[in-house]
Amino acid sequence: CPACGKAFADSSLLAKHRRTHRPEKSFPCPDCGKSFSTSSYLLRHRRTHLPEKPYRCGDCGRGYSQF
């Protein structure tokens, strides 16, 4: 990525990532108002608002909504 230097093996992933550097964030979260550059990033974020935490830390047992 020319903006941050992150490398991608697939050009389509680079194209998706480059949208994160755009100033416009057209996908706001209805729960907290944080905005995202793609609908898939919004969907990933929305899991953080769910009460279910299916992923557990093997050391401390803390639950997480994402792996």
PDB file of N, CA, C and O in Angstrom:
ATOM      1  N   CYS A   1       0.847  -1.179   0.000  1.00  0.00           N
ATOM      2  CA  CYS A   1       0.000   0.000   0.000  1.00  0.00           C
ATOM      3  C   CYS A   1       0.894   1.244   0.000  1.00  0.00           C
ATOM      4  O   CYS A   1       1.759   1.380   0.865  1.00  0.00           O
ATOM      5  N   PRO A   2       0.697   2.130  -0.939  1.00  0.00           N
ATOM      6  CA  PRO A   2       1.511   3.344  -0.982  1.00  0.00           C
ATOM      7  C   PRO A   2       1.314   4.260   0.231  1.00  0.00           C
ATOM      8  O   PRO A   2       2.211   5.027   0.581  1.00  0.00           O
ATOM      9  N   ALA A   3       0.157   4.183   0.863  1.00  0.00           N
ATOM     10  CA  ALA A   3      -0.129   5.078   1.987  1.00  0.00           C
ATOM     11  C   ALA A   3       0.509   4.618   3.299  1.00  0.00           C
ATOM     12  O   ALA A   3       0.961   5.446   4.090  1.00  0.00           O
ATOM     13  N   CYS A   4       0.549   3.297   3.535  1.00  0.00           N
ATOM     14  CA  CYS A   4       1.043   2.816   4.832  1.00  0.00           C
ATOM     15  C   CYS A   4       2.135   1.762   4.740  1.00  0.00           C
ATOM     16  O   CYS A   4       2.749   1.420   5.751  1.00  0.00           O
ATOM     17  N   GLY A   5       2.389   1.241   3.541  1.00  0.00           N
ATOM     18  CA  GLY A   5       3.447   0.257   3.369  1.00  0.00           C
ATOM     19  C   GLY A   5       3.041  -1.183   3.604  1.00  0.00           C
ATOM     20  O   GLY A   5       3.873  -2.082   3.471  1.00  0.00           O
ATOM     21  N   LYS A   6       1.791  -1.428   3.948  1.00  0.00           N
ATOM     22  CA  LYS A   6       1.330  -2.796   4.179  1.00  0.00           C
ATOM     23  C   LYS A   6       1.334  -3.556   2.856  1.00  0.00           C
ATOM     24  O   LYS A   6       0.933  -3.022   1.822  1.00  0.00           O
ATOM     25  N   ALA A   7       1.793  -4.812   2.899  1.00  0.00           N
ATOM     26  CA  ALA A   7       1.903  -5.619   1.683  1.00  0.00           C
ATOM     27  C   ALA A   7       0.737  -6.602   1.569  1.00  0.00           C
ATOM     28  O   ALA A   7       0.251  -7.133   2.568  1.00  0.00           O
ATOM     29  N   PHE A   8       0.305  -6.827   0.338  1.00  0.00           N
ATOM     30  CA  PHE A   8      -0.775  -7.767   0.048  1.00  0.00           C
ATOM     31  C   PHE A   8      -0.367  -8.648  -1.119  1.00  0.00           C
ATOM     32  O   PHE A   8       0.200  -8.163  -2.098  1.00  0.00           O
ATOM     33  N   ALA A   9      -0.650  -9.938  -1.020  1.00  0.00           N
ATOM     34  CA  ALA A   9      -0.333 -10.877  -2.087  1.00  0.00           C
ATOM     35  C   ALA A   9      -1.341 -10.800  -3.225  1.00  0.00           C
ATOM     36  O   ALA A   9      -1.044 -11.185  -4.356  1.00  0.00           O
ATOM     37  N   ASP A  10      -2.522 -10.305  -2.924  1.00  0.00           N
ATOM     38  CA  ASP A  10      -3.606 -10.256  -3.904  1.00  0.00           C
ATOM     39  C   ASP A  10      -3.978  -8.799  -4.166  1.00  0.00           C
ATOM     40  O   ASP A  10      -4.196  -8.034  -3.227  1.00  0.00           O
ATOM     41  N   SER A  11      -4.050  -8.417  -5.438  1.00  0.00           N
ATOM     42  CA  SER A  11      -4.345  -7.022  -5.783  1.00  0.00           C
ATOM     43  C   SER A  11      -5.747  -6.597  -5.352  1.00  0.00           C
ATOM     44  O   SER A  11      -5.972  -5.422  -5.061  1.00  0.00           O
ATOM     45  N   SER A  12      -6.692  -7.536  -5.307  1.00  0.00           N
ATOM     46  CA  SER A  12      -8.042  -7.164  -4.875  1.00  0.00           C
ATOM     47  C   SER A  12      -8.063  -6.841  -3.379  1.00  0.00           C
ATOM     48  O   SER A  12      -8.815  -5.968  -2.945  1.00  0.00           O
ATOM     49  N   LEU A  13      -7.248  -7.534  -2.597  1.00  0.00           N
ATOM     50  CA  LEU A  13      -7.157  -7.220  -1.167  1.00  0.00           C
ATOM     51  C   LEU A  13      -6.496  -5.865  -0.955  1.00  0.00           C
ATOM     52  O   LEU A  13      -6.884  -5.115  -0.059  1.00  0.00           O
ATOM     53  N   LEU A  14      -5.507  -5.554  -1.771  1.00  0.00           N
ATOM     54  CA  LEU A  14      -4.877  -4.236  -1.694  1.00  0.00           C
ATOM     55  C   LEU A  14      -5.894  -3.153  -2.030  1.00  0.00           C
ATOM     56  O   LEU A  14      -5.960  -2.131  -1.346  1.00  0.00           O
ATOM     57  N   ALA A  15      -6.681  -3.365  -3.071  1.00  0.00           N
ATOM     58  CA  ALA A  15      -7.688  -2.374  -3.467  1.00  0.00           C
ATOM     59  C   ALA A  15      -8.695  -2.146  -2.338  1.00  0.00           C
ATOM     60  O   ALA A  15      -9.074  -1.007  -2.067  1.00  0.00           O
ATOM     61  N   LYS A  16      -9.126  -3.216  -1.686  1.00  0.00           N
ATOM     62  CA  LYS A  16     -10.067  -3.085  -0.566  1.00  0.00           C
ATOM     63  C   LYS A  16      -9.406  -2.339   0.591  1.00  0.00           C
ATOM     64  O   LYS A  16     -10.018  -1.461   1.199  1.00  0.00           O
ATOM     65  N   HIS A  17      -8.171  -2.688   0.890  1.00  0.00           N
ATOM     66  CA  HIS A  17      -7.450  -2.031   1.980  1.00  0.00           C
ATOM     67  C   HIS A  17      -7.258  -0.543   1.716  1.00  0.00           C
ATOM     68  O   HIS A  17      -7.381   0.266   2.636  1.00  0.00           O
ATOM     69  N   ARG A  18      -6.965  -0.179   0.503  1.00  0.00           N
ATOM     70  CA  ARG A  18      -6.704   1.228   0.176  1.00  0.00           C
ATOM     71  C   ARG A  18      -7.901   2.111   0.488  1.00  0.00           C
ATOM     72  O   ARG A  18      -7.741   3.305   0.742  1.00  0.00           O
ATOM     73  N   ARG A  19      -9.101   1.535   0.472  1.00  0.00           N
ATOM     74  CA  ARG A  19     -10.302   2.309   0.817  1.00  0.00           C
ATOM     75  C   ARG A  19     -10.285   2.771   2.268  1.00  0.00           C
ATOM     76  O   ARG A  19     -10.944   3.753   2.609  1.00  0.00           O
ATOM     77  N   THR A  20      -9.537   2.075   3.130  1.00  0.00           N
ATOM     78  CA  THR A  20      -9.487   2.472   4.539  1.00  0.00           C
ATOM     79  C   THR A  20      -8.794   3.817   4.717  1.00  0.00           C
ATOM     80  O   THR A  20      -8.972   4.472   5.744  1.00  0.00           O
ATOM     81  N   HIS A  21      -8.015   4.231   3.739  1.00  0.00           N
ATOM     82  CA  HIS A  21      -7.300   5.506   3.824  1.00  0.00           C
ATOM     83  C   HIS A  21      -8.118   6.677   3.285  1.00  0.00           C
ATOM     84  O   HIS A  21      -7.703   7.829   3.411  1.00  0.00           O
ATOM     85  N   ARG A  22      -9.253   6.400   2.697  1.00  0.00           N
ATOM     86  CA  ARG A  22     -10.107   7.472   2.176  1.00  0.00           C
ATOM     87  C   ARG A  22     -10.758   8.231   3.327  1.00  0.00           C
ATOM     88  O   ARG A  22     -11.071   7.647   4.365  1.00  0.00           O
ATOM     89  N   PRO A  23     -10.959   9.520   3.144  1.00  0.00           N
ATOM     90  CA  PRO A  23     -11.599  10.286   4.223  1.00  0.00           C
ATOM     91  C   PRO A  23     -13.082   9.948   4.415  1.00  0.00           C
ATOM     92  O   PRO A  23     -13.598  10.055   5.527  1.00  0.00           O
ATOM     93  N   GLU A  24     -13.774   9.539   3.335  1.00  0.00           N
ATOM     94  CA  GLU A  24     -15.199   9.246   3.480  1.00  0.00           C
ATOM     95  C   GLU A  24     -15.399   7.826   4.014  1.00  0.00           C
ATOM     96  O   GLU A  24     -14.807   6.869   3.514  1.00  0.00           O
ATOM     97  N   LYS A  25     -16.219   7.717   5.008  1.00  0.00           N
ATOM     98  CA  LYS A  25     -16.578   6.441   5.625  1.00  0.00           C
ATOM     99  C   LYS A  25     -18.098   6.352   5.544  1.00  0.00           C
ATOM    100  O   LYS A  25     -18.809   6.912   6.379  1.00  0.00           O
ATOM    101  N   SER A  26     -18.583   5.648   4.539  1.00  0.00           N
ATOM    102  CA  SER A  26     -20.005   5.661   4.195  1.00  0.00           C
ATOM    103  C   SER A  26     -20.859   4.637   4.931  1.00  0.00           C
ATOM    104  O   SER A  26     -22.061   4.551   4.681  1.00  0.00           O
ATOM    105  N   PHE A  27     -20.265   3.859   5.835  1.00  0.00           N
ATOM    106  CA  PHE A  27     -21.012   2.792   6.490  1.00  0.00           C
ATOM    107  C   PHE A  27     -20.958   2.968   8.010  1.00  0.00           C
ATOM    108  O   PHE A  27     -20.074   2.417   8.666  1.00  0.00           O
ATOM    109  N   PRO A  28     -21.909   3.739   8.577  1.00  0.00           N
ATOM    110  CA  PRO A  28     -21.902   3.961  10.026  1.00  0.00           C
ATOM    111  C   PRO A  28     -22.530   2.795  10.796  1.00  0.00           C
ATOM    112  O   PRO A  28     -23.471   2.158  10.324  1.00  0.00           O
ATOM    113  N   CYS A  29     -22.001   2.536  11.966  1.00  0.00           N
ATOM    114  CA  CYS A  29     -22.556   1.514  12.851  1.00  0.00           C
ATOM    115  C   CYS A  29     -23.795   2.093  13.536  1.00  0.00           C
ATOM    116  O   CYS A  29     -23.709   3.154  14.154  1.00  0.00           O
ATOM    117  N   PRO A  30     -24.941   1.423  13.440  1.00  0.00           N
ATOM    118  CA  PRO A  30     -26.148   1.937  14.093  1.00  0.00           C
ATOM    119  C   PRO A  30     -26.087   1.832  15.618  1.00  0.00           C
ATOM    120  O   PRO A  30     -26.886   2.459  16.313  1.00  0.00           O
ATOM    121  N   ASP A  31     -25.156   1.052  16.135  1.00  0.00           N
ATOM    122  CA  ASP A  31     -25.051   0.879  17.583  1.00  0.00           C
ATOM    123  C   ASP A  31     -24.195   1.947  18.254  1.00  0.00           C
ATOM    124  O   ASP A  31     -24.532   2.420  19.340  1.00  0.00           O
ATOM    125  N   CYS A  32     -23.082   2.333  17.609  1.00  0.00           N
ATOM    126  CA  CYS A  32     -22.168   3.274  18.271  1.00  0.00           C
ATOM    127  C   CYS A  32     -21.806   4.487  17.422  1.00  0.00           C
ATOM    128  O   CYS A  32     -21.215   5.440  17.929  1.00  0.00           O
ATOM    129  N   GLY A  33     -22.155   4.464  16.123  1.00  0.00           N
ATOM    130  CA  GLY A  33     -21.884   5.604  15.268  1.00  0.00           C
ATOM    131  C   GLY A  33     -20.537   5.593  14.574  1.00  0.00           C
ATOM    132  O   GLY A  33     -20.299   6.432  13.705  1.00  0.00           O
ATOM    133  N   LYS A  34     -19.643   4.671  14.925  1.00  0.00           N
ATOM    134  CA  LYS A  34     -18.351   4.600  14.249  1.00  0.00           C
ATOM    135  C   LYS A  34     -18.591   4.256  12.784  1.00  0.00           C
ATOM    136  O   LYS A  34     -19.433   3.414  12.472  1.00  0.00           O
ATOM    137  N   SER A  35     -17.850   4.907  11.878  1.00  0.00           N
ATOM    138  CA  SER A  35     -18.062   4.698  10.447  1.00  0.00           C
ATOM    139  C   SER A  35     -16.916   3.919   9.822  1.00  0.00           C
ATOM    140  O   SER A  35     -15.775   3.967  10.283  1.00  0.00           O
ATOM    141  N   PHE A  36     -17.257   3.198   8.757  1.00  0.00           N
ATOM    142  CA  PHE A  36     -16.308   2.322   8.086  1.00  0.00           C
ATOM    143  C   PHE A  36     -16.330   2.561   6.587  1.00  0.00           C
ATOM    144  O   PHE A  36     -17.318   3.041   6.030  1.00  0.00           O
ATOM    145  N   SER A  37     -15.218   2.216   5.945  1.00  0.00           N
ATOM    146  CA  SER A  37     -15.073   2.466   4.515  1.00  0.00           C
ATOM    147  C   SER A  37     -15.723   1.388   3.660  1.00  0.00           C
ATOM    148  O   SER A  37     -15.983   1.622   2.480  1.00  0.00           O
ATOM    149  N   THR A  38     -15.992   0.213   4.224  1.00  0.00           N
ATOM    150  CA  THR A  38     -16.650  -0.856   3.475  1.00  0.00           C
ATOM    151  C   THR A  38     -17.725  -1.504   4.347  1.00  0.00           C
ATOM    152  O   THR A  38     -17.662  -1.456   5.575  1.00  0.00           O
ATOM    153  N   SER A  39     -18.701  -2.103   3.693  1.00  0.00           N
ATOM    154  CA  SER A  39     -19.765  -2.777   4.443  1.00  0.00           C
ATOM    155  C   SER A  39     -19.225  -4.001   5.174  1.00  0.00           C
ATOM    156  O   SER A  39     -19.718  -4.342   6.249  1.00  0.00           O
ATOM    157  N   SER A  40     -18.217  -4.667   4.607  1.00  0.00           N
ATOM    158  CA  SER A  40     -17.668  -5.845   5.287  1.00  0.00           C
ATOM    159  C   SER A  40     -16.935  -5.458   6.566  1.00  0.00           C
ATOM    160  O   SER A  40     -16.986  -6.202   7.545  1.00  0.00           O
ATOM    161  N   TYR A  41     -16.253  -4.312   6.583  1.00  0.00           N
ATOM    162  CA  TYR A  41     -15.609  -3.849   7.813  1.00  0.00           C
ATOM    163  C   TYR A  41     -16.663  -3.494   8.859  1.00  0.00           C
ATOM    164  O   TYR A  41     -16.469  -3.742  10.049  1.00  0.00           O
ATOM    165  N   LEU A  42     -17.775  -2.915   8.418  1.00  0.00           N
ATOM    166  CA  LEU A  42     -18.866  -2.610   9.344  1.00  0.00           C
ATOM    167  C   LEU A  42     -19.432  -3.897   9.938  1.00  0.00           C
ATOM    168  O   LEU A  42     -19.640  -3.975  11.148  1.00  0.00           O
ATOM    169  N   LEU A  43     -19.684  -4.903   9.108  1.00  0.00           N
ATOM    170  CA  LEU A  43     -20.238  -6.166   9.605  1.00  0.00           C
ATOM    171  C   LEU A  43     -19.293  -6.821  10.608  1.00  0.00           C
ATOM    172  O   LEU A  43     -19.739  -7.348  11.627  1.00  0.00           O
ATOM    173  N   ARG A  44     -17.998  -6.793  10.327  1.00  0.00           N
ATOM    174  CA  ARG A  44     -17.015  -7.351  11.256  1.00  0.00           C
ATOM    175  C   ARG A  44     -17.066  -6.599  12.592  1.00  0.00           C
ATOM    176  O   ARG A  44     -17.035  -7.214  13.658  1.00  0.00           O
ATOM    177  N   HIS A  45     -17.145  -5.282  12.524  1.00  0.00           N
ATOM    178  CA  HIS A  45     -17.213  -4.463  13.732  1.00  0.00           C
ATOM    179  C   HIS A  45     -18.483  -4.730  14.535  1.00  0.00           C
ATOM    180  O   HIS A  45     -18.435  -4.783  15.764  1.00  0.00           O
ATOM    181  N   ARG A  46     -19.608  -4.899  13.863  1.00  0.00           N
ATOM    182  CA  ARG A  46     -20.891  -5.057  14.563  1.00  0.00           C
ATOM    183  C   ARG A  46     -20.898  -6.261  15.488  1.00  0.00           C
ATOM    184  O   ARG A  46     -21.662  -6.284  16.453  1.00  0.00           O
ATOM    185  N   ARG A  47     -20.068  -7.264  15.220  1.00  0.00           N
ATOM    186  CA  ARG A  47     -19.977  -8.427  16.110  1.00  0.00           C
ATOM    187  C   ARG A  47     -19.496  -8.034  17.501  1.00  0.00           C
ATOM    188  O   ARG A  47     -19.777  -8.732  18.475  1.00  0.00           O
ATOM    189  N   THR A  48     -18.768  -6.912  17.601  1.00  0.00           N
ATOM    190  CA  THR A  48     -18.264  -6.494  18.911  1.00  0.00           C
ATOM    191  C   THR A  48     -19.403  -6.066  19.833  1.00  0.00           C
ATOM    192  O   THR A  48     -19.227  -6.027  21.050  1.00  0.00           O
ATOM    193  N   HIS A  49     -20.560  -5.746  19.275  1.00  0.00           N
ATOM    194  CA  HIS A  49     -21.704  -5.324  20.078  1.00  0.00           C
ATOM    195  C   HIS A  49     -22.584  -6.495  20.528  1.00  0.00           C
ATOM    196  O   HIS A  49     -23.496  -6.302  21.332  1.00  0.00           O
ATOM    197  N   LEU A  50     -22.328  -7.682  20.031  1.00  0.00           N
ATOM    198  CA  LEU A  50     -23.138  -8.844  20.396  1.00  0.00           C
ATOM    199  C   LEU A  50     -22.772  -9.333  21.793  1.00  0.00           C
ATOM    200  O   LEU A  50     -21.612  -9.245  22.196  1.00  0.00           O
ATOM    201  N   PRO A  51     -23.745  -9.845  22.528  1.00  0.00           N
ATOM    202  CA  PRO A  51     -23.433 -10.357  23.870  1.00  0.00           C
ATOM    203  C   PRO A  51     -22.624 -11.658  23.837  1.00  0.00           C
ATOM    204  O   PRO A  51     -21.908 -11.972  24.788  1.00  0.00           O
ATOM    205  N   GLU A  52     -22.743 -12.413  22.737  1.00  0.00           N
ATOM    206  CA  GLU A  52     -22.027 -13.679  22.640  1.00  0.00           C
ATOM    207  C   GLU A  52     -20.543 -13.421  22.397  1.00  0.00           C
ATOM    208  O   GLU A  52     -20.177 -12.586  21.570  1.00  0.00           O
ATOM    209  N   LYS A  53     -19.697 -14.140  23.119  1.00  0.00           N
ATOM    210  CA  LYS A  53     -18.248 -14.070  22.948  1.00  0.00           C
ATOM    211  C   LYS A  53     -17.745 -15.505  22.760  1.00  0.00           C
ATOM    212  O   LYS A  53     -17.265 -16.121  23.712  1.00  0.00           O
ATOM    213  N   PRO A  54     -17.854 -16.043  21.534  1.00  0.00           N
ATOM    214  CA  PRO A  54     -17.569 -17.463  21.317  1.00  0.00           C
ATOM    215  C   PRO A  54     -16.088 -17.842  21.366  1.00  0.00           C
ATOM    216  O   PRO A  54     -15.769 -19.025  21.482  1.00  0.00           O
ATOM    217  N   TYR A  55     -15.188 -16.880  21.283  1.00  0.00           N
ATOM    218  CA  TYR A  55     -13.761 -17.183  21.280  1.00  0.00           C
ATOM    219  C   TYR A  55     -13.174 -16.896  22.658  1.00  0.00           C
ATOM    220  O   TYR A  55     -13.314 -15.788  23.176  1.00  0.00           O
ATOM    221  N   ARG A  56     -12.525 -17.878  23.244  1.00  0.00           N
ATOM    222  CA  ARG A  56     -11.978 -17.762  24.599  1.00  0.00           C
ATOM    223  C   ARG A  56     -10.455 -17.826  24.583  1.00  0.00           C
ATOM    224  O   ARG A  56      -9.857 -18.588  23.824  1.00  0.00           O
ATOM    225  N   CYS A  57      -9.852 -17.023  25.425  1.00  0.00           N
ATOM    226  CA  CYS A  57      -8.408 -17.062  25.632  1.00  0.00           C
ATOM    227  C   CYS A  57      -8.087 -18.315  26.442  1.00  0.00           C
ATOM    228  O   CYS A  57      -8.690 -18.550  27.489  1.00  0.00           O
ATOM    229  N   GLY A  58      -7.146 -19.111  25.966  1.00  0.00           N
ATOM    230  CA  GLY A  58      -6.762 -20.328  26.669  1.00  0.00           C
ATOM    231  C   GLY A  58      -6.048 -20.067  27.980  1.00  0.00           C
ATOM    232  O   GLY A  58      -6.010 -20.941  28.847  1.00  0.00           O
ATOM    233  N   ASP A  59      -5.480 -18.881  28.142  1.00  0.00           N
ATOM    234  CA  ASP A  59      -4.742 -18.558  29.366  1.00  0.00           C
ATOM    235  C   ASP A  59      -5.638 -17.967  30.452  1.00  0.00           C
ATOM    236  O   ASP A  59      -5.599 -18.411  31.599  1.00  0.00           O
ATOM    237  N   CYS A  60      -6.442 -16.971  30.092  1.00  0.00           N
ATOM    238  CA  CYS A  60      -7.222 -16.268  31.123  1.00  0.00           C
ATOM    239  C   CYS A  60      -8.721 -16.554  31.058  1.00  0.00           C
ATOM    240  O   CYS A  60      -9.440 -16.256  32.012  1.00  0.00           O
ATOM    241  N   GLY A  61      -9.211 -17.130  29.943  1.00  0.00           N
ATOM    242  CA  GLY A  61     -10.624 -17.445  29.815  1.00  0.00           C
ATOM    243  C   GLY A  61     -11.501 -16.307  29.341  1.00  0.00           C
ATOM    244  O   GLY A  61     -12.710 -16.484  29.189  1.00  0.00           O
ATOM    245  N   ARG A  62     -10.915 -15.133  29.101  1.00  0.00           N
ATOM    246  CA  ARG A  62     -11.705 -13.987  28.640  1.00  0.00           C
ATOM    247  C   ARG A  62     -12.315 -14.293  27.273  1.00  0.00           C
ATOM    248  O   ARG A  62     -11.667 -14.898  26.419  1.00  0.00           O
ATOM    249  N   GLY A  63     -13.577 -13.867  27.070  1.00  0.00           N
ATOM    250  CA  GLY A  63     -14.270 -14.105  25.818  1.00  0.00           C
ATOM    251  C   GLY A  63     -14.120 -12.947  24.850  1.00  0.00           C
ATOM    252  O   GLY A  63     -14.025 -11.789  25.256  1.00  0.00           O
ATOM    253  N   TYR A  64     -14.101 -13.277  23.556  1.00  0.00           N
ATOM    254  CA  TYR A  64     -13.984 -12.283  22.492  1.00  0.00           C
ATOM    255  C   TYR A  64     -14.992 -12.597  21.399  1.00  0.00           C
ATOM    256  O   TYR A  64     -15.343 -13.756  21.178  1.00  0.00           O
ATOM    257  N   SER A  65     -15.452 -11.560  20.721  1.00  0.00           N
ATOM    258  CA  SER A  65     -16.431 -11.742  19.652  1.00  0.00           C
ATOM    259  C   SER A  65     -15.770 -12.096  18.329  1.00  0.00           C
ATOM    260  O   SER A  65     -16.439 -12.582  17.416  1.00  0.00           O
ATOM    261  N   GLN A  66     -14.464 -11.861  18.210  1.00  0.00           N
ATOM    262  CA  GLN A  66     -13.734 -12.153  16.974  1.00  0.00           C
ATOM    263  C   GLN A  66     -12.464 -12.920  17.302  1.00  0.00           C
ATOM    264  O   GLN A  66     -11.887 -12.765  18.379  1.00  0.00           O
ATOM    265  N   PHE A  67     -12.041 -13.743  16.365  1.00  0.00           N
ATOM    266  CA  PHE A  67     -10.811 -14.506  16.538  1.00  0.00           C
ATOM    267  C   PHE A  67      -9.634 -13.691  16.090  1.00  0.00           C
ATOM    268  O   PHE A  67      -8.498 -14.159  16.157  1.00  0.00           O
TER     269      PHE A  67
END
